[in-house]
Amino acid sequence: MYFFKGENERALADLDEAIRLDPDDVIAIYTRGELRYAMGDFDASIRDLSEVLRRNPKDVGALEKRAYAFEKKGAHELASQDRHQARLFGR
């Protein structure tokens, strides 16, 4: 809820706590990755989205979002690979 109100630090704290309580909550991990992207913490976003993809390699949303984060970091080849995979799995 805080995420949608622009209260990013509070949203991040809530997501951290949710993940601490349930480390298998992939939705919370994905959402934290999105939030970290929005906050400009691309390395942390990539880590979270990579964890989502470790658990579900065909998650098109995580592939696309991680591609954006890779682009922001200048890792264009990795971004291209993620976009390619997203297109394959999105069919």
Secondary structure, DSSP 8 states (H G I E B T S, - for coil): -HHHHT-HHHHHHHHHHHHHH-TT-HHHHHHHHHHHHHTT-HHHHHHHHHHHHHH-TT-HHHHHHHHHHHHHHT-HHHHHHHHHHHHHHT-
